[in-house]
Amino acid sequence: MKPKQIVITILAVLFVFLLMRTFAQQAANSGSIEVITTFDYPGTGNLTLPQKINERGDVVGEFIDSNLVVRAFVRFSDGSFSDPIVDPNDTVGFTEGRGINNSGTVNGDYLISDGTLHSFFLSGGTFTEYDVPGALQTNLLSINDAGNFTGGFDPGNGIFQAFFSAGGTLASLNVPGAISTFAYEINNSKQLVVGYYVDSSVILHGYYRDANGALHFPIDPSGSITTILFGLNDRNWVVGRYLDSSGVTHGLFFVPPNNFFTFDYPGSTFTSLNGINDRGIICGRYVDASGIAHGFLARVRGTPPTQQASPQMKAFDSRSLVTPLNPSPSAWGGAMPAR
């Protein structure tokens, strides 16, 4: 073979190799969110609100019946449902399921007759009541496999501040300048805590706390007028929802630091993604045209195509933000935890 032909052959092979590598990279980075199934807690007219999902595929959440009574439930991975979960101290018909881990421990909250919110852990059929020490109200929002948990607490003025427990240490976490902050989940690796906060204009924004303890905020996809981050997995895939200016609520898939993908349940103007496990299985809900909320499971295939945004995110040293749980309530405005 002549030298010129050899060079041409080598260049052709290199071109094909580079082309194949480009296609492979595109394939690896492409993906989608696909609905697996929908479900409703048994009973006529129930609104079904899934909250979190563990690695086995068990989903915790709550349903609201036709009398507006709220009860927690677990949908097991085989598709069966638990009996309604009611905290023994619930005196007004309001018990929510918020978190579940691989051992099947559930946490959530309930109301009592004075209108205050309190929380519980449920394991092996036994309720353990929980309130942040000194707090008037406590709202548990998640629990991971190590027993670390997150939530919000009211120090006495009706305003909730974020807290998390990691390795037995309980601390508060608040976005500077916010009038309320909630911590919705901590992953097993403890790399991220995610949630939302309310700014001084009473606008909701997402945030996350990274492995170095820095807070990143606001987390808002393009077009959002309200953003909530609900759940995450150990791949640092985050799910939530956002509201746009036309009144449509979209499911949100977020890959830190600033990549977003929107998912809408077909035909619905309200989609919420509330939990995701390490297998990429998402639990969420959509609302139909008659106003009924239905649960669904969806699967992440690959990594959904995301678009970068520039939400003017800022990072702060957590040493000035994470404090022991004896904070003053005087600087905080009002909010109630989303679901």
C-alpha positions as YAML, in Angstrom:
chain: A
units: angstrom
residues:
- id: 1
  name: MET
  ca: [0.00, 0.00, 0.00]
- id: 2
  name: LYS
  ca: [1.31, 3.44, -0.92]
- id: 3
  name: PRO
  ca: [2.12, 5.92, 1.91]
- id: 4
  name: LYS
  ca: [-0.63, 8.30, 0.75]
- id: 5
  name: GLN
  ca: [-3.20, 5.51, 0.87]
- id: 6
  name: ILE
  ca: [-1.99, 4.48, 4.34]
- id: 7
  name: VAL
  ca: [-2.45, 8.03, 5.64]
- id: 8
  name: ILE
  ca: [-5.94, 8.27, 4.15]
- id: 9
  name: THR
  ca: [-6.87, 4.91, 5.71]
- id: 10
  name: ILE
  ca: [-5.61, 5.97, 9.13]
- id: 11
  name: LEU
  ca: [-7.51, 9.26, 8.95]
- id: 12
  name: ALA
  ca: [-10.69, 7.44, 7.94]
- id: 13
  name: VAL
  ca: [-10.36, 5.04, 10.88]
- id: 14
  name: LEU
  ca: [-9.74, 7.93, 13.28]
- id: 15
  name: PHE
  ca: [-12.78, 9.77, 11.92]
- id: 16
  name: VAL
  ca: [-15.00, 6.72, 12.43]
- id: 17
  name: PHE
  ca: [-13.60, 6.23, 15.95]
- id: 18
  name: LEU
  ca: [-14.26, 9.86, 16.90]
- id: 19
  name: LEU
  ca: [-17.74, 9.69, 15.37]
- id: 20
  name: MET
  ca: [-18.53, 6.51, 17.33]
- id: 21
  name: ARG
  ca: [-17.24, 8.08, 20.55]
- id: 22
  name: THR
  ca: [-19.41, 11.16, 19.95]
- id: 23
  name: PHE
  ca: [-22.48, 8.98, 19.41]
- id: 24
  name: ALA
  ca: [-21.63, 6.97, 22.53]
- id: 25
  name: GLN
  ca: [-21.35, 10.15, 24.59]
- id: 26
  name: GLN
  ca: [-24.65, 11.39, 23.22]
- id: 27
  name: ALA
  ca: [-26.29, 8.06, 24.02]
- id: 28
  name: ALA
  ca: [-24.86, 8.02, 27.52]
- id: 29
  name: ASN
  ca: [-26.09, 11.53, 28.19]
- id: 30
  name: SER
  ca: [-29.52, 11.10, 26.64]
- id: 31
  name: GLY
  ca: [-32.52, 9.85, 28.54]
- id: 32
  name: SER
  ca: [-36.11, 10.39, 29.50]
- id: 33
  name: ILE
  ca: [-38.66, 10.00, 32.27]
- id: 34
  name: GLU
  ca: [-41.28, 7.36, 31.48]
- id: 35
  name: VAL
  ca: [-44.44, 6.59, 33.45]
- id: 36
  name: ILE
  ca: [-44.55, 2.99, 34.74]
- id: 37
  name: THR
  ca: [-47.97, 2.94, 36.40]
- id: 38
  name: THR
  ca: [-50.57, 5.06, 38.14]
- id: 39
  name: PHE
  ca: [-52.29, 4.24, 41.44]
- id: 40
  name: ASP
  ca: [-54.91, 5.47, 43.87]
- id: 41
  name: TYR
  ca: [-55.42, 4.63, 47.51]
- id: 42
  name: PRO
  ca: [-58.50, 2.34, 47.56]
- id: 43
  name: GLY
  ca: [-61.83, 4.12, 48.04]
- id: 44
  name: THR
  ca: [-64.10, 6.36, 46.03]
- id: 45
  name: GLY
  ca: [-62.95, 9.94, 45.52]
- id: 46
  name: ASN
  ca: [-59.67, 9.70, 47.44]
- id: 47
  name: LEU
  ca: [-56.91, 12.16, 46.56]
- id: 48
  name: THR
  ca: [-53.59, 10.28, 46.51]
- id: 49
  name: LEU
  ca: [-50.38, 12.15, 47.39]
- id: 50
  name: PRO
  ca: [-47.18, 10.01, 47.32]
- id: 51
  name: GLN
  ca: [-44.19, 11.54, 49.13]
- id: 52
  name: LYS
  ca: [-41.08, 9.32, 49.14]
- id: 53
  name: ILE
  ca: [-39.89, 5.96, 47.77]
- id: 54
  name: ASN
  ca: [-37.27, 3.55, 49.14]
- id: 55
  name: GLU
  ca: [-34.91, 1.23, 47.24]
- id: 56
  name: ARG
  ca: [-37.39, -1.67, 47.42]
- id: 57
  name: GLY
  ca: [-40.00, 0.43, 45.68]
- id: 58
  name: ASP
  ca: [-42.23, 0.99, 48.72]
- id: 59
  name: VAL
  ca: [-43.94, 4.39, 48.60]
- id: 60
  name: VAL
  ca: [-45.12, 6.43, 51.58]
- id: 61
  name: GLY
  ca: [-47.67, 9.19, 51.29]
- id: 62
  name: GLU
  ca: [-51.10, 10.32, 52.34]
- id: 63
  name: PHE
  ca: [-54.59, 10.27, 50.96]
- id: 64
  name: ILE
  ca: [-57.44, 12.70, 51.51]
- id: 65
  name: ASP
  ca: [-60.93, 11.21, 51.57]
- id: 66
  name: SER
  ca: [-64.24, 12.81, 50.58]
- id: 67
  name: ASN
  ca: [-64.64, 14.19, 54.12]
- id: 68
  name: LEU
  ca: [-61.20, 15.86, 53.86]
- id: 69
  name: VAL
  ca: [-59.74, 13.48, 56.44]
- id: 70
  name: VAL
  ca: [-56.01, 12.96, 55.85]
- id: 71
  name: ARG
  ca: [-54.45, 9.54, 56.45]
- id: 72
  name: ALA
  ca: [-50.94, 8.21, 55.81]
- id: 73
  name: PHE
  ca: [-50.33, 5.04, 53.80]
- id: 74
  name: VAL
  ca: [-47.64, 2.80, 52.37]
- id: 75
  name: ARG
  ca: [-47.94, 1.34, 48.88]
- id: 76
  name: PHE
  ca: [-45.73, -1.74, 48.87]
- id: 77
  name: SER
  ca: [-43.59, -2.74, 45.91]
- id: 78
  name: ASP
  ca: [-46.05, -5.53, 45.00]
- id: 79
  name: GLY
  ca: [-48.79, -2.93, 44.49]
- id: 80
  name: SER
  ca: [-50.71, -3.65, 47.72]
- id: 81
  name: PHE
  ca: [-51.55, -0.95, 50.27]
- id: 82
  name: SER
  ca: [-51.27, -0.71, 54.03]
- id: 83
  name: ASP
  ca: [-54.29, 0.08, 56.15]
- id: 84
  name: PRO
  ca: [-54.67, 3.80, 56.81]
- id: 85
  name: ILE
  ca: [-51.92, 4.96, 59.18]
- id: 86
  name: VAL
  ca: [-53.24, 7.11, 62.02]
- id: 87
  name: ASP
  ca: [-51.05, 8.46, 64.80]
- id: 88
  name: PRO
  ca: [-52.64, 7.59, 68.18]
- id: 89
  name: ASN
  ca: [-52.52, 11.27, 69.17]
- id: 90
  name: ASP
  ca: [-54.23, 12.53, 66.01]
- id: 91
  name: THR
  ca: [-57.46, 14.03, 67.30]
- id: 92
  name: VAL
  ca: [-58.57, 15.99, 64.22]
- id: 93
  name: GLY
  ca: [-58.24, 13.56, 61.31]
- id: 94
  name: PHE
  ca: [-54.86, 14.65, 59.97]
- id: 95
  name: THR
  ca: [-51.90, 12.20, 59.75]
- id: 96
  name: GLU
  ca: [-49.35, 12.47, 56.94]
- id: 97
  name: GLY
  ca: [-46.71, 9.98, 55.78]
- id: 98
  name: ARG
  ca: [-43.58, 11.83, 54.69]
- id: 99
  name: GLY
  ca: [-40.54, 9.53, 54.68]
- id: 100
  name: ILE
  ca: [-39.63, 5.83, 54.40]
- id: 101
  name: ASN
  ca: [-36.30, 3.98, 54.41]
- id: 102
  name: ASN
  ca: [-35.25, 0.47, 53.37]
- id: 103
  name: SER
  ca: [-35.98, -1.02, 56.79]
- id: 104
  name: GLY
  ca: [-39.57, 0.13, 56.41]
- id: 105
  name: THR
  ca: [-39.41, 2.83, 59.06]
- id: 106
  name: VAL
  ca: [-41.91, 5.57, 58.25]
- id: 107
  name: ASN
  ca: [-41.96, 9.10, 59.56]
- id: 108
  name: GLY
  ca: [-44.58, 11.80, 59.27]
- id: 109
  name: ASP
  ca: [-46.68, 14.32, 61.12]
- id: 110
  name: TYR
  ca: [-50.12, 14.81, 62.65]
- id: 111
  name: LEU
  ca: [-52.31, 17.56, 64.10]
- id: 112
  name: ILE
  ca: [-53.88, 17.78, 67.53]
- id: 113
  name: SER
  ca: [-56.91, 19.74, 68.74]
- id: 114
  name: ASP
  ca: [-54.98, 22.94, 69.50]
- id: 115
  name: GLY
  ca: [-53.95, 23.10, 65.82]
- id: 116
  name: THR
  ca: [-50.25, 22.36, 66.37]
- id: 117
  name: LEU
  ca: [-48.27, 19.94, 64.23]
- id: 118
  name: HIS
  ca: [-46.24, 17.07, 65.75]
- id: 119
  name: SER
  ca: [-44.34, 14.12, 64.32]
- id: 120
  name: PHE
  ca: [-43.74, 10.40, 64.64]
- id: 121
  name: PHE
  ca: [-41.61, 7.46, 63.63]
- id: 122
  name: LEU
  ca: [-43.42, 4.20, 62.88]
- id: 123
  name: SER
  ca: [-41.48, 0.92, 62.90]
- id: 124
  name: GLY
  ca: [-42.81, -2.60, 63.32]
- id: 125
  name: GLY
  ca: [-46.25, -1.28, 64.16]
- id: 126
  name: THR
  ca: [-44.94, 0.90, 67.01]
- id: 127
  name: PHE
  ca: [-45.29, 4.68, 67.02]
- id: 128
  name: THR
  ca: [-42.55, 6.80, 68.57]
- id: 129
  name: GLU
  ca: [-43.58, 10.41, 69.02]
- id: 130
  name: TYR
  ca: [-41.02, 13.04, 68.08]
- id: 131
  name: ASP
  ca: [-40.67, 16.79, 68.58]
- id: 132
  name: VAL
  ca: [-37.54, 18.88, 68.23]
- id: 133
  name: PRO
  ca: [-36.56, 19.78, 71.82]
- id: 134
  name: GLY
  ca: [-38.17, 23.05, 72.84]
- id: 135
  name: ALA
  ca: [-40.18, 23.40, 69.62]
- id: 136
  name: LEU
  ca: [-43.89, 24.18, 69.58]
- id: 137
  name: GLN
  ca: [-44.37, 22.26, 66.31]
- id: 138
  name: THR
  ca: [-42.31, 19.66, 64.43]
- id: 139
  name: ASN
  ca: [-42.72, 18.43, 60.85]
- id: 140
  name: LEU
  ca: [-40.62, 15.35, 59.95]
- id: 141
  name: LEU
  ca: [-40.10, 15.16, 56.19]
- id: 142
  name: SER
  ca: [-37.66, 12.29, 55.49]
- id: 143
  name: ILE
  ca: [-35.57, 9.47, 56.93]
- id: 144
  name: ASN
  ca: [-32.64, 7.72, 55.27]
- id: 145
  name: ASP
  ca: [-31.22, 4.22, 55.75]
- id: 146
  name: ALA
  ca: [-28.83, 5.30, 58.51]
- id: 147
  name: GLY
  ca: [-31.70, 6.84, 60.45]
- id: 148
  name: ASN
  ca: [-30.72, 10.42, 59.61]
- id: 149
  name: PHE
  ca: [-33.78, 12.62, 59.19]
- id: 150
  name: THR
  ca: [-34.86, 16.11, 58.15]
- id: 151
  name: GLY
  ca: [-37.79, 18.45, 58.55]
- id: 152
  name: GLY
  ca: [-38.99, 21.80, 59.82]
- id: 153
  name: PHE
  ca: [-39.76, 23.09, 63.29]
- id: 154
  name: ASP
  ca: [-41.65, 26.02, 64.80]
- id: 155
  name: PRO
  ca: [-39.73, 27.56, 67.69]
- id: 156
  name: GLY
  ca: [-42.90, 29.18, 69.05]
- id: 157
  name: ASN
  ca: [-44.07, 31.86, 66.64]
- id: 158
  name: GLY
  ca: [-45.77, 29.67, 64.02]
- id: 159
  name: ILE
  ca: [-42.82, 29.97, 61.66]
- id: 160
  name: PHE
  ca: [-40.92, 26.88, 60.52]
- id: 161
  name: GLN
  ca: [-37.14, 26.61, 60.30]
- id: 162
  name: ALA
  ca: [-35.21, 23.74, 58.71]
- id: 163
  name: PHE
  ca: [-33.41, 21.08, 60.71]
- id: 164
  name: PHE
  ca: [-31.54, 17.86, 60.05]
- id: 165
  name: SER
  ca: [-30.15, 15.05, 62.17]
- id: 166
  name: ALA
  ca: [-26.98, 13.33, 60.90]
- id: 167
  name: GLY
  ca: [-25.04, 10.82, 62.97]
- id: 168
  name: GLY
  ca: [-27.10, 11.73, 66.02]
- id: 169
  name: THR
  ca: [-26.28, 15.45, 65.82]
- id: 170
  name: LEU
  ca: [-29.29, 17.75, 65.48]
- id: 171
  name: ALA
  ca: [-28.80, 21.13, 63.82]
- id: 172
  name: SER
  ca: [-30.80, 23.91, 62.19]
- id: 173
  name: LEU
  ca: [-30.24, 25.08, 58.64]
- id: 174
  name: ASN
  ca: [-31.58, 28.34, 57.22]
- id: 175
  name: VAL
  ca: [-31.08, 30.30, 54.03]
- id: 176
  name: PRO
  ca: [-29.90, 33.83, 54.83]
- id: 177
  name: GLY
  ca: [-32.64, 36.42, 54.36]
- id: 178
  name: ALA
  ca: [-35.38, 33.79, 54.15]
- id: 179
  name: ILE
  ca: [-38.56, 34.05, 56.19]
- id: 180
  name: SER
  ca: [-38.92, 30.25, 56.31]
- id: 181
  name: THR
  ca: [-36.78, 27.22, 55.36]
- id: 182
  name: PHE
  ca: [-37.61, 23.50, 55.11]
- id: 183
  name: ALA
  ca: [-35.25, 20.52, 54.74]
- id: 184
  name: TYR
  ca: [-37.04, 17.83, 52.73]
- id: 185
  name: GLU
  ca: [-34.45, 15.07, 52.42]
- id: 186
  name: ILE
  ca: [-30.87, 14.03, 53.14]
- id: 187
  name: ASN
  ca: [-29.42, 11.22, 51.01]
- id: 188
  name: ASN
  ca: [-27.62, 8.15, 52.34]
- id: 189
  name: SER
  ca: [-24.21, 9.51, 51.39]
- id: 190
  name: LYS
  ca: [-25.02, 12.73, 53.31]
- id: 191
  name: GLN
  ca: [-23.66, 14.62, 50.28]
- id: 192
  name: LEU
  ca: [-26.78, 16.71, 49.84]
- id: 193
  name: VAL
  ca: [-29.70, 18.11, 51.80]
- id: 194
  name: VAL
  ca: [-32.47, 19.56, 49.62]
- id: 195
  name: GLY
  ca: [-35.55, 21.64, 50.31]
- id: 196
  name: TYR
  ca: [-37.06, 25.04, 49.76]
- id: 197
  name: TYR
  ca: [-37.23, 28.43, 51.41]
- id: 198
  name: VAL
  ca: [-39.55, 31.45, 51.33]
- id: 199
  name: ASP
  ca: [-37.96, 34.79, 50.52]
- id: 200
  name: SER
  ca: [-38.94, 38.21, 51.87]
- id: 201
  name: SER
  ca: [-41.41, 38.63, 48.99]
- id: 202
  name: VAL
  ca: [-43.08, 35.33, 49.99]
- id: 203
  name: ILE
  ca: [-41.74, 33.55, 46.88]
- id: 204
  name: LEU
  ca: [-40.66, 29.89, 47.21]
- id: 205
  name: HIS
  ca: [-37.26, 28.79, 45.88]
- id: 206
  name: GLY
  ca: [-35.30, 25.56, 45.99]
- id: 207
  name: TYR
  ca: [-31.91, 25.17, 47.66]
- id: 208
  name: TYR
  ca: [-29.38, 22.47, 48.42]
- id: 209
  name: ARG
  ca: [-26.61, 22.02, 50.94]
- id: 210
  name: ASP
  ca: [-23.55, 20.26, 49.49]
- id: 211
  name: ALA
  ca: [-21.02, 17.84, 51.00]
- id: 212
  name: ASN
  ca: [-18.80, 20.73, 52.08]
- id: 213
  name: GLY
  ca: [-21.67, 22.33, 53.98]
- id: 214
  name: ALA
  ca: [-22.19, 25.24, 51.56]
- id: 215
  name: LEU
  ca: [-25.73, 26.33, 50.67]
- id: 216
  name: HIS
  ca: [-26.64, 26.91, 47.01]
- id: 217
  name: PHE
  ca: [-29.65, 29.06, 46.22]
- id: 218
  name: PRO
  ca: [-31.93, 30.07, 44.66]
- id: 219
  name: ILE
  ca: [-32.58, 26.96, 42.59]
- id: 220
  name: ASP
  ca: [-35.17, 28.05, 40.03]
- id: 221
  name: PRO
  ca: [-35.66, 26.71, 36.49]
- id: 222
  name: SER
  ca: [-36.34, 29.21, 33.74]
- id: 223
  name: GLY
  ca: [-39.92, 30.47, 33.88]
- id: 224
  name: SER
  ca: [-40.53, 29.48, 37.49]
- id: 225
  name: ILE
  ca: [-42.43, 31.71, 39.88]
- id: 226
  name: THR
  ca: [-42.39, 29.06, 42.66]
- id: 227
  name: THR
  ca: [-39.94, 26.15, 43.06]
- id: 228
  name: ILE
  ca: [-39.93, 23.30, 45.59]
- id: 229
  name: LEU
  ca: [-37.30, 20.54, 45.85]
- id: 230
  name: PHE
  ca: [-38.72, 17.44, 47.54]
- id: 231
  name: GLY
  ca: [-36.39, 14.46, 47.18]
- id: 232
  name: LEU
  ca: [-33.06, 13.10, 45.96]
- id: 233
  name: ASN
  ca: [-30.98, 9.93, 45.65]
- id: 234
  name: ASP
  ca: [-27.34, 8.98, 46.10]
- id: 235
  name: ARG
  ca: [-26.60, 9.91, 42.48]
- id: 236
  name: ASN
  ca: [-27.52, 13.47, 43.51]
- id: 237
  name: TRP
  ca: [-30.54, 13.46, 41.22]
- id: 238
  name: VAL
  ca: [-33.12, 15.80, 42.69]
- id: 239
  name: VAL
  ca: [-36.88, 15.97, 42.06]
- id: 240
  name: GLY
  ca: [-39.54, 18.54, 42.80]
- id: 241
  name: ARG
  ca: [-41.96, 20.84, 41.03]
- id: 242
  name: TYR
  ca: [-42.35, 24.44, 39.89]
- id: 243
  name: LEU
  ca: [-45.19, 26.76, 38.97]
- id: 244
  name: ASP
  ca: [-45.02, 28.96, 35.89]
- id: 245
  name: SER
  ca: [-46.71, 32.33, 35.25]
- id: 246
  name: SER
  ca: [-49.58, 30.70, 33.33]
- id: 247
  name: GLY
  ca: [-50.59, 28.67, 36.38]
- id: 248
  name: VAL
  ca: [-49.22, 25.31, 35.21]
- id: 249
  name: THR
  ca: [-47.29, 23.19, 37.73]
- id: 250
  name: HIS
  ca: [-44.52, 21.08, 36.19]
- id: 251
  name: GLY
  ca: [-42.56, 18.15, 37.57]
- id: 252
  name: LEU
  ca: [-38.88, 19.01, 37.98]
- id: 253
  name: PHE
  ca: [-35.76, 16.85, 37.57]
- id: 254
  name: PHE
  ca: [-32.63, 18.69, 38.70]
- id: 255
  name: VAL
  ca: [-28.94, 17.77, 38.48]
- id: 256
  name: PRO
  ca: [-26.75, 20.12, 40.54]
- id: 257
  name: PRO
  ca: [-25.42, 22.66, 40.13]
- id: 258
  name: ASN
  ca: [-27.85, 24.14, 37.58]
- id: 259
  name: ASN
  ca: [-29.31, 21.61, 35.12]
- id: 260
  name: PHE
  ca: [-33.08, 21.23, 34.82]
- id: 261
  name: PHE
  ca: [-35.52, 18.96, 33.01]
- id: 262
  name: THR
  ca: [-39.29, 19.44, 33.00]
- id: 263
  name: PHE
  ca: [-41.69, 16.49, 33.14]
- id: 264
  name: ASP
  ca: [-45.45, 16.83, 32.68]
- id: 265
  name: TYR
  ca: [-47.88, 13.96, 33.12]
- id: 266
  name: PRO
  ca: [-49.74, 13.73, 29.78]
- id: 267
  name: GLY
  ca: [-52.87, 15.88, 29.72]
- id: 268
  name: SER
  ca: [-52.38, 17.33, 33.20]
- id: 269
  name: THR
  ca: [-51.63, 20.92, 34.22]
- id: 270
  name: PHE
  ca: [-50.32, 19.80, 37.65]
- id: 271
  name: THR
  ca: [-47.41, 17.37, 38.01]
- id: 272
  name: SER
  ca: [-45.30, 16.93, 41.13]
- id: 273
  name: LEU
  ca: [-42.22, 14.68, 41.49]
- id: 274
  name: ASN
  ca: [-41.80, 13.98, 45.21]
- id: 275
  name: GLY
  ca: [-39.31, 11.13, 45.68]
- id: 276
  name: ILE
  ca: [-36.62, 9.24, 43.77]
- id: 277
  name: ASN
  ca: [-34.56, 6.17, 44.67]
- id: 278
  name: ASP
  ca: [-31.12, 5.05, 43.52]
- id: 279
  name: ARG
  ca: [-32.64, 2.94, 40.74]
- id: 280
  name: GLY
  ca: [-34.12, 6.08, 39.26]
- id: 281
  name: ILE
  ca: [-37.70, 5.21, 40.17]
- id: 282
  name: ILE
  ca: [-39.74, 8.34, 40.91]
- id: 283
  name: CYS
  ca: [-42.96, 8.64, 42.88]
- id: 284
  name: GLY
  ca: [-45.19, 11.61, 42.23]
- id: 285
  name: ARG
  ca: [-48.69, 12.74, 41.46]
- id: 286
  name: TYR
  ca: [-50.76, 14.47, 38.85]
- id: 287
  name: VAL
  ca: [-54.17, 16.13, 39.00]
- id: 288
  name: ASP
  ca: [-56.83, 15.26, 36.41]
- id: 289
  name: ALA
  ca: [-59.38, 17.58, 34.81]
- id: 290
  name: SER
  ca: [-61.88, 16.94, 37.62]
- id: 291
  name: GLY
  ca: [-59.39, 17.96, 40.30]
- id: 292
  name: ILE
  ca: [-58.58, 14.45, 41.57]
- id: 293
  name: ALA
  ca: [-54.94, 13.77, 42.51]
- id: 294
  name: HIS
  ca: [-53.51, 10.40, 41.43]
- id: 295
  name: GLY
  ca: [-50.20, 8.78, 42.29]
- id: 296
  name: PHE
  ca: [-47.77, 7.49, 39.70]
- id: 297
  name: LEU
  ca: [-44.42, 5.76, 39.41]
- id: 298
  name: ALA
  ca: [-41.99, 6.77, 36.67]
- id: 299
  name: ARG
  ca: [-38.61, 5.51, 35.55]
- id: 300
  name: VAL
  ca: [-35.55, 7.55, 34.64]
- id: 301
  name: ARG
  ca: [-33.84, 6.11, 31.56]
- id: 302
  name: GLY
  ca: [-30.29, 7.34, 31.07]
- id: 303
  name: THR
  ca: [-29.97, 10.91, 32.24]
- id: 304
  name: PRO
  ca: [-32.79, 13.17, 31.05]
- id: 305
  name: PRO
  ca: [-31.57, 15.97, 28.77]
- id: 306
  name: THR
  ca: [-31.15, 19.03, 30.95]
- id: 307
  name: GLN
  ca: [-30.84, 22.71, 30.21]
- id: 308
  name: GLN
  ca: [-28.48, 24.96, 32.09]
- id: 309
  name: ALA
  ca: [-29.88, 28.02, 33.76]
- id: 310
  name: SER
  ca: [-28.33, 31.02, 35.44]
- id: 311
  name: PRO
  ca: [-30.42, 31.51, 38.58]
- id: 312
  name: GLN
  ca: [-27.87, 33.79, 40.24]
- id: 313
  name: MET
  ca: [-27.01, 30.98, 42.62]
- id: 314
  name: LYS
  ca: [-24.84, 31.76, 45.61]
- id: 315
  name: ALA
  ca: [-22.88, 29.53, 47.96]
- id: 316
  name: PHE
  ca: [-22.25, 30.30, 51.62]
- id: 317
  name: ASP
  ca: [-20.00, 28.75, 54.24]
- id: 318
  name: SER
  ca: [-22.23, 26.46, 56.32]
- id: 319
  name: ARG
  ca: [-20.32, 27.24, 59.49]
- id: 320
  name: SER
  ca: [-22.33, 30.45, 59.71]
- id: 321
  name: LEU
  ca: [-25.62, 28.71, 58.83]
- id: 322
  name: VAL
  ca: [-25.79, 25.45, 60.76]
- id: 323
  name: THR
  ca: [-26.37, 26.07, 64.46]
- id: 324
  name: PRO
  ca: [-27.52, 24.17, 67.55]
- id: 325
  name: LEU
  ca: [-31.30, 23.98, 67.86]
- id: 326
  name: ASN
  ca: [-31.96, 26.93, 70.17]
- id: 327
  name: PRO
  ca: [-32.56, 29.71, 67.61]
- id: 328
  name: SER
  ca: [-34.43, 32.95, 68.14]
- id: 329
  name: PRO
  ca: [-37.76, 33.07, 66.23]
- id: 330
  name: SER
  ca: [-37.88, 36.83, 65.86]
- id: 331
  name: ALA
  ca: [-36.51, 37.09, 62.30]
- id: 332
  name: TRP
  ca: [-38.77, 34.56, 60.56]
- id: 333
  name: GLY
  ca: [-41.97, 34.93, 58.53]
- id: 334
  name: GLY
  ca: [-44.78, 32.39, 58.02]
- id: 335
  name: ALA
  ca: [-45.21, 29.30, 55.83]
- id: 336
  name: MET
  ca: [-46.60, 25.79, 55.99]
- id: 337
  name: PRO
  ca: [-44.74, 22.79, 54.56]
- id: 338
  name: ALA
  ca: [-45.64, 21.81, 50.99]
- id: 339
  name: ARG
  ca: [-46.49, 18.25, 49.97]
...
